[in-house]
Amino acid sequence: MPMAFDQPDNAARLVRLGVARFSGGRVARHLAALLGSNEVAQRCADLARRFDNGDPLRATCDLIEACGRSRAG
């Protein structure tokens, strides 16, 4: 249940991705529905595949190094 800091923003992003629902005191019921949903499981699997063929550490390092080069030039 989102309560403070970046949690409401993160919750809204999860809702937009189709893998979460948040509604006050009904969290346990929604969580059970999400965990039992084949549609949500499929959506989670689809989203996870977006990260299968990448090297996030290398990509991050490349971006940092590129920023350093552009500032040094």
Secondary structure, DSSP 8 states (H G I E B T S, - for coil): ---STTHHHHHHHHHHHTS----GGGHHHHHHHHHT-HHHHHHHHHHHHTTTT--HHHHHHHHHHHHHHHHH-
